[in-house]
Each structure stands twice: as C-alpha cells, then as structure tokens.
Amino acid sequence: MNNYIPINKAVNPVCIYQGYEPLINKTLGVDEMIYGFDGTPSDYATCTGAPEMFIKVERDGLYYFGVEADDTGSLTIAGEQAIKKDGTPPNGKLNIETDSRYLKAGYYRVALSWTNNAYTPVSNNAIAFNVTMDTKPITKGKYEGNSTMKREFSPSPKIKLWTIEKESTITCEPSKEVELEFEKPEPVYLEGNGDCNVSSLRPKICVTVCKDESENVWRCRVVSVSAGAKLTMYEGIYVNPYVDPPLNEEEATEAVNEMNGYQACGRVGTWHTPQASLAHEEHHRRQWEDAYKFYWKDSKIQEMLENQTISCDKEPNMDKAVKFMQALANEMALDLWTETSAYVLALPDDANDRPYCAGQEVLNEATAYVIRLADAMGWNNVPRFITKPGTIEPPCFMPPVSEGETRSMAVAEEPASLILSMADTSQFTEGKITVRFRNEGNEPVRIPDEINDETSDFFFVTVLRTQQGKMRVLNREIGTMTFQRPLNYRELAPGQEYSVTIPVCLDEVDLEGWKQCSCELEMRYYNQQGKDCFLGVLRATARLTLQ
C-alpha cells in the first residue's frame, strides 16, 4: 500500500491503538527481544500492531514526534526513518529522541520498532516504549535517576495508529506543482555562555505511486516536500539594559557606545540584548528558507521524480514500487540539502554583513531606551546618536537567488595559499577523520581555532559517495554558529601545518553493505566570520575503500 493515502481515498480506516497507554508499559524482568509492531503477538505490548499501520493527519501543518524507549526505539514515517533512539549505555535507560516535519492531511504509513538489550540478572532488566505525536513541541518526561521504573513518560499525546483496508483508487491523476514548506520551530533557549546557532532541518520528500493503465507502469507522484531550520539561543554574559539598566552616566555612556558598535565589530559587546541576537539568527533562518525554496524549484527535483516509471509487468507489487520511489526521493533530498548548504554557508557573516545589520536594527531599540534614561536622569555626556543599520534586505543576495548585490561562489572558492587535505582516514569506521590545513603561501594565514567535536559540523560538510551513485552526508547538523565572544585564532606561518581530528556521523551508512565499494570522501571547510583571517571555502577529496 502507498506510503501516503489521501483521507478521501482510505477505505475502511480503523483505529487499532487509541493511545491511552504506552505501547509497552514499564516492566521488570524481561529477556532480550526485538519487537516490530507488525502483527507479532507480545505479552507486553498495548498494541500488537498490524502488517501495515498508519497515522492520521487531520490538517496540513508542522507535527512533532517523540520516541521514548528502554533500550532502542525507532519511528519511520512514509518510508523514511524519523527517529532512532540510541540504546547504548548510558542511553539504555528510558529517555527521549524527537523530530518534527511538515505533513499534508492524509494517512501516512509508519513503522515502529523496539529492542531490549537484556543483561544479567534479568530480574533487574526493565523495558518501556512510548511514541508521541502532537502539533506542539513534545514535552519531555522526567528521566532523573538510574531506574527506568521510577522515570516518567512524556505527558504529550500518545500516537494513534490505524489500519486501512485499501486505497479506493490508485489510477494516475495529473501532476500538481508542490511547494516547499519551510519549518520554523520555536527557538530553544539554553542557559550559559554558549554560542547561538542555526541548524538546518534536512529536506523530507514524501512520494507515492499511481498506476498508469494506458502505459502499464507505476508513476511517481510527489506528495509534499519540507525543510526548515531550528534556532538555539544562549543569553551569554552580556548586560541586558532592559533587565539591568545603567546606574550612572559612565555606565550609560559605555552601553550606548557598545551597542552602537555591534554591527561594525561583528560580535556581541558588554551590553547587548537577546532580542538582537534573535534577529541575527532569524536572518540566518530566512537565508535557509529563501535558498531551500529556490533550489527546490531550480533543481527540478519534482519533475525528475515524476518522470520515473516502473513496469507493472516487471514489478507487480505496489509496495516494492513505493519503496523504490521513496528511496530515490530520499537520495534527491540529500542532494537538495548539500546544494542549499553549500550556498548558505558561503554567505558572509562578519562585521557589517547583513545578519549583523539585522541585529543592529533591533539593538537600536535598546540604545534608544538608554538614551531616554539618560535624558530623564540628566546625564548630558551620554552620546545621543544611534547607528544606522547597513543593508539588510534581501537576506540572500548572491545570484541566482535574487538580483541584489552579487558575490559569486567562484570568489569564495578562488585559489588560496591555505590548502585543506585529509591527513588520516584510518579511523573512518570509528567515526573519525583527521584533516590538515597547510599554508603554501609566502605570508602568514590565520584561521579560527575553534574546531572541536561540538563545533565541527558548523565548519565542515562531509559527503561520502560511491561509484554507483549512492551518497550520504556525514554531518549530524549543518548550519551557522554565532560566537558571542572574541574568536580564538591559530596563525600558520609559510609552510606550517595544523591537523585536527573531527567526528563524522555514520548513522545512515550501512558499513557492511558498503564494504568493498570504491568511495569518494568529499569535505568542505566553510568560514564565514573572523577578522583578518581566511574567509571562504576549502575543499578536499580522498578515495576510500571500506574494509
């Protein structure tokens, strides 16, 4: 049956799990087992499942999902894995992984799986499995302590599961242009002096198949496509004048001067506001939105997918036709991700660039607030001027997205004295690569000395390709990071090298299935910010055979 069925074409839908109880309640003393909710009976499951199960989406919108499990649990939606909750220690205890995606109204085929990794003595081994679905972000449960039995599930609504007798018709209808829906989850605010960032949400393309009776083929139809970006915000160690106003003329003068200089300095000063930081990051999010929507149309992915056909004689099974088309759509979604990322990560993000101008526009409100305070207190020596923001619109200005100010990708990748190479790939199967920077010029070169396990995904994009055309992006995240402090730098003298080992994500690489494949590993280093240092893009490739 199709991955997606419109509501008016679902024949005899029956809700087999109302979501009153967790799928598997917390239980002690259970042996190792794997349970797939595919009709297999279980003494522990609230819902025994069915060969094909669906979730029902009443209206178009952004939906949130959560998987709680002890040990491993997963959720697949329309043929694409949405969540896989890791069960390796210490994550074997009951806790949660979440996901969100834009869905059109209709029924979506889902797959649920759960694995219990038992240990000795079995009497102390706990199991638990719960899946949530909501139109609001999923609320976490209480996961403190070591005992699963004492932990609490999320209070968010539990997922409801349906079976469907059949689809009323699978004959082909004319293709309809599908617009990319851009997801904008609410910003996540965290305490501490961290660095704000915008992380791209990977594109998701949902497809179905229909039967062209005249040609006797299965044709692909795109149901929906979505992408997005999430914001992570930190307050930092600056003084917020709205919360802690200046107490004297000297502090007011410092506040006005600091805030007026934000745009030109390209970093947060002693006085700042979270509203200005949010404006900066929202500007980055708009860059992702503009670029995703452009490249979705420009790359003609829908057209290419809907030109795909499979002979009904060669493949009479519709499920297999759907699986093939969805796998193809997933590969094209990865292409869309990398193409959009390459564009956005090459956009400038330094002093006087548009994200800082967007933040300055909002920060000026705080400057005006301090000036009004100075007027009321009679602090005559406090400056009365307010910085005029530079160019803000449009967020994406490099061609071909708009006809604004131009700066080609070629400029960002022009030959440079700084060379990037992959120094060591021997630990690839362990999720590590060592890269090397070398200054082959005659002058010193500076680079940000901020690369570590937490930040590397915001500097590097790593892609693995096979000669057969398979492709995997080895980043957990791709996005932009805004350092709320002066950057640390490393200066390389002529001929000097610097190596750093970074993690790569192998979650979606079937190492066993890819063994003996001849692969190309491509890595790009992006630097958008920094004063008097290398700005732009560096690229390195390496041949790799997985043993």
MARDREN-820380 format. One record per residue (C-alpha): x, y, z. Coordinates in steps of 0.25 Angstrom, whole numbers, plus 5000, padded with zeros to 4 digits. Layout:
+------+------+------+
!   c1 !   c2 !   c3 !
+------+------+------+
!    X !    Y !    Z !
...
+------+------+------+
***
This chain:
+------+------+------+
!   c1 !   c2 !   c3 !
+------+------+------+
! 5000 ! 5000 ! 5000 !
! 5005 ! 5014 ! 4998 !
! 5013 ! 5022 ! 5008 !
! 5002 ! 5033 ! 5007 !
! 4987 ! 5032 ! 5005 !
! 4978 ! 5044 ! 5004 !
! 4967 ! 5044 ! 5014 !
! 4956 ! 5042 ! 5004 !
! 4963 ! 5030 ! 4997 !
! 4965 ! 5022 ! 5010 !
! 4955 ! 5010 ! 5010 !
! 4951 ! 5005 ! 5024 !
! 4961 ! 5012 ! 5033 !
! 4961 ! 5006 ! 5047 !
! 4968 ! 5012 ! 5059 !
! 4975 ! 5000 ! 5065 !
! 4982 ! 5008 ! 5076 !
! 4975 ! 5020 ! 5083 !
! 4988 ! 5024 ! 5091 !
! 4982 ! 5022 ! 5104 !
! 4994 ! 5015 ! 5110 !
! 5009 ! 5014 ! 5105 !
! 5012 ! 5004 ! 5094 !
! 5020 ! 4996 ! 5104 !
! 5018 ! 4999 ! 5119 !
! 5029 ! 4999 ! 5129 !
! 5032 ! 4985 ! 5133 !
! 5043 ! 4978 ! 5140 !
! 5050 ! 4964 ! 5138 !
! 5049 ! 4963 ! 5123 !
! 5059 ! 4955 ! 5114 !
! 5065 ! 4961 ! 5101 !
! 5055 ! 4963 ! 5090 !
! 5052 ! 4971 ! 5077 !
! 5038 ! 4975 ! 5074 !
! 5034 ! 4981 ! 5061 !
! 5019 ! 4984 ! 5063 !
! 5016 ! 4977 ! 5050 !
! 5005 ! 4967 ! 5055 !
! 5015 ! 4959 ! 5064 !
! 5008 ! 4956 ! 5077 !
! 5014 ! 4961 ! 5090 !
! 5010 ! 4959 ! 5105 !
! 5016 ! 4973 ! 5108 !
! 5010 ! 4982 ! 5097 !
! 4998 ! 4990 ! 5098 !
! 4996 ! 4990 ! 5083 !
! 5000 ! 4977 ! 5075 !
! 5001 ! 4985 ! 5062 !
! 4997 ! 4981 ! 5048 !
! 5005 ! 4978 ! 5035 !
! 5002 ! 4992 ! 5031 !
! 5000 ! 5003 ! 5040 !
! 4997 ! 5018 ! 5038 !
! 4996 ! 5031 ! 5046 !
! 4985 ! 5040 ! 5042 !
! 4988 ! 5055 ! 5039 !
! 4975 ! 5063 ! 5040 !
! 4980 ! 5076 ! 5034 !
! 4993 ! 5082 ! 5027 !
! 5003 ! 5086 ! 5037 !
! 5016 ! 5084 ! 5045 !
! 5015 ! 5072 ! 5054 !
! 5025 ! 5067 ! 5065 !
! 5028 ! 5053 ! 5069 !
! 5036 ! 5047 ! 5081 !
! 5041 ! 5033 ! 5084 !
! 5044 ! 5028 ! 5098 !
! 5050 ! 5015 ! 5100 !
! 5058 ! 5005 ! 5109 !
! 5066 ! 5002 ! 5101 !
! 5065 ! 5005 ! 5086 !
! 5053 ! 5010 ! 5079 !
! 5050 ! 5015 ! 5065 !
! 5039 ! 5022 ! 5057 !
! 5039 ! 5022 ! 5041 !
! 5029 ! 5031 ! 5034 !
! 5026 ! 5029 ! 5019 !
! 5038 ! 5020 ! 5017 !
! 5048 ! 5030 ! 5024 !
! 5053 ! 5028 ! 5038 !
! 5049 ! 5040 ! 5046 !
! 5055 ! 5036 ! 5060 !
! 5064 ! 5025 ! 5065 !
! 5066 ! 5026 ! 5080 !
! 5080 ! 5020 ! 5083 !
! 5081 ! 5009 ! 5093 !
! 5096 ! 5008 ! 5096 !
! 5100 ! 5012 ! 5110 !
! 5096 ! 5021 ! 5117 !
! 5085 ! 5023 ! 5107 !
! 5079 ! 5009 ! 5110 !
! 5071 ! 5016 ! 5121 !
! 5057 ! 5022 ! 5118 !
! 5059 ! 5035 ! 5111 !
! 5054 ! 5042 ! 5098 !
! 5058 ! 5046 ! 5084 !
! 5049 ! 5056 ! 5076 !
! 5047 ! 5060 ! 5062 !
! 5037 ! 5069 ! 5054 !
! 5033 ! 5070 ! 5040 !
! 5022 ! 5077 ! 5031 !
! 5011 ! 5067 ! 5027 !
! 4999 ! 5069 ! 5018 !
! 4985 ! 5064 ! 5022 !
! 4984 ! 5049 ! 5020 !
! 4989 ! 5035 ! 5025 !
! 5004 ! 5033 ! 5026 !
! 5009 ! 5019 ! 5027 !
! 5018 ! 5017 ! 5039 !
! 5027 ! 5006 ! 5045 !
! 5031 ! 5005 ! 5059 !
! 5042 ! 4996 ! 5065 !
! 5047 ! 4994 ! 5079 !
! 5059 ! 4986 ! 5084 !
! 5062 ! 4981 ! 5098 !
! 5077 ! 4978 ! 5101 !
! 5076 ! 4969 ! 5113 !
! 5087 ! 4967 ! 5124 !
! 5089 ! 4959 ! 5136 !
! 5082 ! 4957 ! 5145 !
! 5070 ! 4958 ! 5136 !
! 5061 ! 4961 ! 5149 !
! 5066 ! 4975 ! 5149 !
! 5064 ! 4977 ! 5134 !
! 5054 ! 4988 ! 5130 !
! 5046 ! 4990 ! 5117 !
! 5038 ! 5002 ! 5113 !
! 5033 ! 5008 ! 5099 !
! 5025 ! 5020 ! 5096 !
! 5023 ! 5029 ! 5084 !
! 5017 ! 5043 ! 5084 !
! 5011 ! 5052 ! 5073 !
! 5006 ! 5066 ! 5075 !
! 5004 ! 5079 ! 5068 !
! 5013 ! 5086 ! 5078 !
! 5027 ! 5082 ! 5082 !
! 5028 ! 5069 ! 5090 !
! 5029 ! 5071 ! 5105 !
! 5040 ! 5063 ! 5112 !
! 5037 ! 5053 ! 5123 !
! 5044 ! 5052 ! 5136 !
! 5057 ! 5044 ! 5134 !
! 5065 ! 5046 ! 5146 !
! 5072 ! 5035 ! 5153 !
! 5076 ! 5021 ! 5149 !
! 5064 ! 5013 ! 5150 !
! 5054 ! 5013 ! 5137 !
! 5043 ! 5008 ! 5147 !
! 5044 ! 5022 ! 5154 !
! 5044 ! 5030 ! 5142 !
! 5032 ! 5037 ! 5135 !
! 5028 ! 5037 ! 5121 !
! 5025 ! 5050 ! 5113 !
! 5011 ! 5056 ! 5116 !
! 5010 ! 5059 ! 5101 !
! 4999 ! 5052 ! 5094 !
! 5002 ! 5037 ! 5090 !
! 5002 ! 5034 ! 5075 !
! 4989 ! 5027 ! 5070 !
! 4991 ! 5016 ! 5060 !
! 4981 ! 5012 ! 5048 !
! 4979 ! 5001 ! 5038 !
! 4973 ! 5003 ! 5025 !
! 4967 ! 4992 ! 5016 !
! 4971 ! 4998 ! 5003 !
! 4973 ! 5011 ! 4995 !
! 4960 ! 5014 ! 4987 !
! 4967 ! 5017 ! 4974 !
! 4982 ! 5017 ! 4970 !
! 4980 ! 5022 ! 4956 !
! 4988 ! 5034 ! 4952 !
! 4984 ! 5048 ! 4953 !
! 4990 ! 5060 ! 4947 !
! 5003 ! 5064 ! 4954 !
! 5001 ! 5077 ! 4962 !
! 5013 ! 5086 ! 4966 !
! 5017 ! 5084 ! 4980 !
! 5023 ! 5096 ! 4988 !
! 5033 ! 5094 ! 4999 !
! 5028 ! 5096 ! 5013 !
! 5039 ! 5102 ! 5022 !
! 5038 ! 5098 ! 5036 !
! 5041 ! 5109 ! 5047 !
! 5041 ! 5102 ! 5061 !
! 5041 ! 5112 ! 5073 !
! 5055 ! 5116 ! 5077 !
! 5061 ! 5107 ! 5088 !
! 5067 ! 5116 ! 5099 !
! 5078 ! 5110 ! 5108 !
! 5085 ! 5116 ! 5120 !
! 5100 ! 5119 ! 5120 !
! 5110 ! 5126 ! 5111 !
! 5109 ! 5117 ! 5099 !
! 5109 ! 5121 ! 5084 !
! 5096 ! 5123 ! 5077 !
! 5094 ! 5115 ! 5065 !
! 5084 ! 5112 ! 5053 !
! 5083 ! 5097 ! 5049 !
! 5077 ! 5093 ! 5036 !
! 5066 ! 5082 ! 5037 !
! 5068 ! 5072 ! 5026 !
! 5058 ! 5073 ! 5014 !
! 5048 ! 5062 ! 5014 !
! 5041 ! 5058 ! 5001 !
! 5029 ! 5049 ! 5002 !
! 5025 ! 5041 ! 4990 !
! 5014 ! 5032 ! 4985 !
! 5012 ! 5023 ! 4973 !
! 5000 ! 5022 ! 4964 !
! 4996 ! 5012 ! 4953 !
! 4996 ! 5018 ! 4938 !
! 4987 ! 5007 ! 4932 !
! 4990 ! 5012 ! 4918 !
! 5005 ! 5010 ! 4919 !
! 5004 ! 4999 ! 4929 !
! 5014 ! 5006 ! 4938 !
! 5015 ! 5011 ! 4952 !
! 5017 ! 5026 ! 4952 !
! 5023 ! 5034 ! 4964 !
! 5016 ! 5046 ! 4970 !
! 5021 ! 5056 ! 4980 !
! 5012 ! 5058 ! 4992 !
! 5020 ! 5068 ! 5000 !
! 5034 ! 5074 ! 5002 !
! 5038 ! 5081 ! 5014 !
! 5051 ! 5086 ! 5020 !
! 5054 ! 5096 ! 5031 !
! 5064 ! 5102 ! 5042 !
! 5064 ! 5102 ! 5057 !
! 5070 ! 5113 ! 5066 !
! 5078 ! 5110 ! 5078 !
! 5079 ! 5123 ! 5087 !
! 5089 ! 5126 ! 5099 !
! 5088 ! 5138 ! 5107 !
! 5103 ! 5140 ! 5108 !
! 5110 ! 5148 ! 5119 !
! 5106 ! 5162 ! 5114 !
! 5098 ! 5172 ! 5121 !
! 5083 ! 5174 ! 5117 !
! 5080 ! 5189 ! 5119 !
! 5065 ! 5185 ! 5119 !
! 5068 ! 5176 ! 5131 !
! 5079 ! 5183 ! 5138 !
! 5079 ! 5198 ! 5133 !
! 5091 ! 5207 ! 5135 !
! 5093 ! 5212 ! 5149 !
! 5101 ! 5224 ! 5145 !
! 5105 ! 5233 ! 5134 !
! 5118 ! 5225 ! 5132 !
! 5111 ! 5212 ! 5130 !
! 5100 ! 5219 ! 5121 !
! 5112 ! 5224 ! 5112 !
! 5118 ! 5210 ! 5111 !
! 5105 ! 5204 ! 5108 !
! 5102 ! 5213 ! 5096 !
! 5116 ! 5212 ! 5091 !
! 5116 ! 5197 ! 5092 !
! 5102 ! 5195 ! 5085 !
! 5105 ! 5205 ! 5074 !
! 5118 ! 5197 ! 5071 !
! 5111 ! 5183 ! 5070 !
! 5110 ! 5184 ! 5055 !
! 5124 ! 5189 ! 5052 !
! 5130 ! 5180 ! 5062 !
! 5123 ! 5167 ! 5057 !
! 5122 ! 5162 ! 5071 !
! 5114 ! 5163 ! 5084 !
! 5119 ! 5174 ! 5093 !
! 5118 ! 5176 ! 5108 !
! 5104 ! 5182 ! 5106 !
! 5094 ! 5174 ! 5098 !
! 5080 ! 5169 ! 5097 !
! 5075 ! 5155 ! 5094 !
! 5065 ! 5161 ! 5084 !
! 5076 ! 5166 ! 5076 !
! 5083 ! 5152 ! 5076 !
! 5069 ! 5146 ! 5072 !
! 5068 ! 5156 ! 5060 !
! 5082 ! 5152 ! 5055 !
! 5079 ! 5137 ! 5056 !
! 5065 ! 5139 ! 5049 !
! 5072 ! 5146 ! 5038 !
! 5081 ! 5133 ! 5036 !
! 5068 ! 5125 ! 5036 !
! 5062 ! 5134 ! 5025 !
! 5074 ! 5131 ! 5017 !
! 5072 ! 5116 ! 5018 !
! 5057 ! 5118 ! 5015 !
! 5060 ! 5126 ! 5002 !
! 5071 ! 5117 ! 4998 !
! 5063 ! 5104 ! 5000 !
! 5051 ! 5109 ! 4993 !
! 5059 ! 5114 ! 4981 !
! 5067 ! 5101 ! 4979 !
! 5055 ! 5092 ! 4981 !
! 5049 ! 5099 ! 4968 !
! 5063 ! 5101 ! 4961 !
! 5067 ! 5087 ! 4962 !
! 5054 ! 5082 ! 4957 !
! 5054 ! 5070 ! 4966 !
! 5039 ! 5068 ! 4966 !
! 5040 ! 5067 ! 4950 !
! 5051 ! 5057 ! 4951 !
! 5044 ! 5049 ! 4961 !
! 5031 ! 5049 ! 4954 !
! 5037 ! 5045 ! 4941 !
! 5041 ! 5032 ! 4948 !
! 5033 ! 5019 ! 4944 !
! 5034 ! 5004 ! 4947 !
! 5028 ! 4994 ! 4938 !
! 5016 ! 4987 ! 4945 !
! 5019 ! 4974 ! 4938 !
! 5033 ! 4974 ! 4944 !
! 5029 ! 4979 ! 4957 !
! 5014 ! 4976 ! 4960 !
! 5016 ! 4978 ! 4975 !
! 5012 ! 4993 ! 4978 !
! 5019 ! 4993 ! 4992 !
! 5032 ! 4990 ! 4985 !
! 5030 ! 5001 ! 4975 !
! 5027 ! 5011 ! 4986 !
! 5039 ! 5006 ! 4993 !
! 5048 ! 5009 ! 4981 !
! 5042 ! 5022 ! 4978 !
! 5043 ! 5027 ! 4993 !
! 5058 ! 5022 ! 4993 !
! 5060 ! 5031 ! 4980 !
! 5053 ! 5043 ! 4987 !
! 5062 ! 5041 ! 4999 !
! 5075 ! 5042 ! 4991 !
! 5070 ! 5054 ! 4984 !
! 5066 ! 5061 ! 4997 !
! 5081 ! 5059 ! 5001 !
! 5085 ! 5066 ! 4988 !
! 5076 ! 5077 ! 4992 !
! 5082 ! 5078 ! 5005 !
! 5096 ! 5079 ! 5001 !
! 5093 ! 5089 ! 4989 !
! 5086 ! 5098 ! 4999 !
! 5096 ! 5097 ! 5010 !
! 5108 ! 5100 ! 5000 !
! 5100 ! 5113 ! 4996 !
! 5096 ! 5117 ! 5010 !
! 5110 ! 5114 ! 5017 !
! 5117 ! 5123 ! 5007 !
! 5109 ! 5135 ! 5010 !
! 5117 ! 5145 ! 5018 !
! 5114 ! 5146 ! 5033 !
! 5124 ! 5156 ! 5038 !
! 5125 ! 5171 ! 5043 !
! 5115 ! 5180 ! 5035 !
! 5109 ! 5168 ! 5028 !
! 5094 ! 5166 ! 5027 !
! 5092 ! 5157 ! 5039 !
! 5099 ! 5167 ! 5048 !
! 5091 ! 5179 ! 5041 !
! 5078 ! 5171 ! 5045 !
! 5083 ! 5170 ! 5059 !
! 5087 ! 5185 ! 5059 !
! 5073 ! 5189 ! 5055 !
! 5067 ! 5183 ! 5067 !
! 5078 ! 5186 ! 5077 !
! 5076 ! 5201 ! 5073 !
! 5063 ! 5200 ! 5081 !
! 5071 ! 5197 ! 5094 !
! 5081 ! 5208 ! 5090 !
! 5069 ! 5218 ! 5089 !
! 5064 ! 5213 ! 5103 !
! 5077 ! 5216 ! 5109 !
! 5077 ! 5230 ! 5103 !
! 5063 ! 5233 ! 5108 !
! 5068 ! 5228 ! 5122 !
! 5080 ! 5238 ! 5121 !
! 5070 ! 5249 ! 5117 !
! 5062 ! 5246 ! 5129 !
! 5074 ! 5246 ! 5139 !
! 5081 ! 5258 ! 5133 !
! 5093 ! 5250 ! 5128 !
! 5097 ! 5260 ! 5118 !
! 5110 ! 5254 ! 5114 !
! 5104 ! 5241 ! 5109 !
! 5104 ! 5240 ! 5093 !
! 5091 ! 5243 ! 5087 !
! 5094 ! 5237 ! 5073 !
! 5089 ! 5223 ! 5068 !
! 5096 ! 5215 ! 5058 !
! 5089 ! 5214 ! 5045 !
! 5088 ! 5199 ! 5041 !
! 5094 ! 5195 ! 5028 !
! 5087 ! 5187 ! 5016 !
! 5078 ! 5176 ! 5022 !
! 5069 ! 5172 ! 5011 !
! 5069 ! 5163 ! 5004 !
! 5075 ! 5152 ! 5013 !
! 5080 ! 5144 ! 5001 !
! 5087 ! 5153 ! 4991 !
! 5097 ! 5145 ! 4983 !
! 5092 ! 5140 ! 4970 !
! 5084 ! 5133 ! 4965 !
! 5074 ! 5134 ! 4977 !
! 5072 ! 5149 ! 4975 !
! 5077 ! 5161 ! 4967 !
! 5083 ! 5169 ! 4979 !
! 5097 ! 5171 ! 4982 !
! 5106 ! 5160 ! 4975 !
! 5117 ! 5151 ! 4980 !
! 5119 ! 5138 ! 4973 !
! 5122 ! 5125 ! 4978 !
! 5135 ! 5125 ! 4970 !
! 5140 ! 5137 ! 4978 !
! 5138 ! 5129 ! 4991 !
! 5146 ! 5117 ! 4985 !
! 5157 ! 5124 ! 4978 !
! 5171 ! 5118 ! 4979 !
! 5177 ! 5121 ! 4993 !
! 5190 ! 5119 ! 5000 !
! 5183 ! 5111 ! 5010 !
! 5181 ! 5097 ! 5006 !
! 5172 ! 5086 ! 5012 !
! 5174 ! 5071 ! 5011 !
! 5170 ! 5059 ! 5018 !
! 5182 ! 5054 ! 5026 !
! 5177 ! 5041 ! 5032 !
! 5164 ! 5033 ! 5029 !
! 5169 ! 5020 ! 5036 !
! 5159 ! 5023 ! 5047 !
! 5147 ! 5026 ! 5038 !
! 5139 ! 5013 ! 5042 !
! 5141 ! 5018 ! 5057 !
! 5134 ! 5031 ! 5053 !
! 5147 ! 5040 ! 5052 !
! 5155 ! 5047 ! 5041 !
! 5168 ! 5055 ! 5043 !
! 5169 ! 5068 ! 5034 !
! 5181 ! 5076 ! 5031 !
! 5182 ! 5091 ! 5028 !
! 5195 ! 5095 ! 5021 !
! 5200 ! 5109 ! 5018 !
! 5206 ! 5108 ! 5004 !
! 5208 ! 5123 ! 5002 !
! 5218 ! 5133 ! 5006 !
! 5210 ! 5141 ! 5017 !
! 5205 ! 5136 ! 5030 !
! 5190 ! 5132 ! 5030 !
! 5180 ! 5132 ! 5041 !
! 5168 ! 5122 ! 5043 !
! 5158 ! 5121 ! 5055 !
! 5164 ! 5112 ! 5065 !
! 5150 ! 5107 ! 5070 !
! 5149 ! 5094 ! 5063 !
! 5145 ! 5083 ! 5073 !
! 5134 ! 5071 ! 5074 !
! 5123 ! 5081 ! 5077 !
! 5126 ! 5091 ! 5066 !
! 5132 ! 5083 ! 5055 !
! 5118 ! 5081 ! 5048 !
! 5117 ! 5097 ! 5047 !
! 5131 ! 5097 ! 5039 !
! 5131 ! 5085 ! 5031 !
! 5121 ! 5078 ! 5022 !
! 5126 ! 5063 ! 5019 !
! 5120 ! 5055 ! 5008 !
! 5122 ! 5040 ! 5004 !
! 5119 ! 5036 ! 4990 !
! 5120 ! 5022 ! 4983 !
! 5123 ! 5020 ! 4968 !
! 5109 ! 5014 ! 4967 !
! 5103 ! 5028 ! 4971 !
! 5100 ! 5025 ! 4986 !
! 5102 ! 5037 ! 4995 !
! 5102 ! 5040 ! 5009 !
! 5104 ! 5053 ! 5017 !
! 5113 ! 5050 ! 5029 !
! 5108 ! 5062 ! 5038 !
! 5099 ! 5061 ! 5049 !
! 5096 ! 5076 ! 5047 !
! 5099 ! 5087 ! 5037 !
! 5097 ! 5101 ! 5040 !
! 5103 ! 5114 ! 5044 !
! 5109 ! 5118 ! 5058 !
! 5110 ! 5132 ! 5064 !
! 5121 ! 5133 ! 5074 !
! 5117 ! 5142 ! 5086 !
! 5131 ! 5145 ! 5089 !
! 5144 ! 5149 ! 5082 !
! 5149 ! 5137 ! 5074 !
! 5162 ! 5129 ! 5077 !
! 5171 ! 5129 ! 5065 !
! 5183 ! 5120 ! 5060 !
! 5193 ! 5126 ! 5051 !
! 5200 ! 5117 ! 5041 !
! 5214 ! 5122 ! 5036 !
! 5218 ! 5119 ! 5022 !
! 5220 ! 5104 ! 5021 !
! 5213 ! 5101 ! 5034 !
! 5203 ! 5091 ! 5036 !
! 5191 ! 5089 ! 5046 !
! 5183 ! 5076 ! 5048 !
! 5170 ! 5073 ! 5055 !
! 5162 ! 5061 ! 5057 !
! 5147 ! 5063 ! 5055 !
! 5135 ! 5053 ! 5057 !
! 5127 ! 5048 ! 5045 !
! 5113 ! 5042 ! 5047 !
! 5112 ! 5028 ! 5041 !
! 5097 ! 5026 ! 5046 !
! 5092 ! 5025 ! 5032 !
! 5103 ! 5018 ! 5026 !
! 5102 ! 5003 ! 5025 !
! 5117 ! 4999 ! 5027 !
! 5114 ! 4985 ! 5024 !
! 5106 ! 4988 ! 5011 !
! 5117 ! 4998 ! 5006 !
! 5129 ! 4989 ! 5008 !
! 5138 ! 4987 ! 4996 !
! 5131 ! 4999 ! 4990 !
! 5140 ! 5009 ! 4984 !
! 5136 ! 5022 ! 4990 !
! 5140 ! 5037 ! 4989 !
! 5140 ! 5045 ! 5002 !
! 5138 ! 5060 ! 5000 !
! 5140 ! 5070 ! 5011 !
! 5138 ! 5085 ! 5010 !
! 5142 ! 5095 ! 5021 !
! 5134 ! 5108 ! 5022 !
! 5138 ! 5120 ! 5029 !
! 5128 ! 5132 ! 5029 !
! 5134 ! 5140 ! 5040 !
! 5146 ! 5145 ! 5046 !
! 5155 ! 5158 ! 5045 !
! 5168 ! 5157 ! 5037 !
! 5167 ! 5142 ! 5035 !
! 5164 ! 5133 ! 5023 !
! 5149 ! 5135 ! 5019 !
! 5143 ! 5125 ! 5009 !
! 5142 ! 5111 ! 5005 !
! 5153 ! 5100 ! 5004 !
! 5151 ! 5086 ! 4998 !
! 5158 ! 5073 ! 5000 !
! 5155 ! 5059 ! 4994 !
! 5160 ! 5045 ! 4997 !
! 5158 ! 5031 ! 4991 !
! 5153 ! 5021 ! 5002 !
! 5150 ! 5006 ! 5002 !
! 5142 ! 5001 ! 5014 !
! 5148 ! 4989 ! 5019 !
+------+------+------+
***
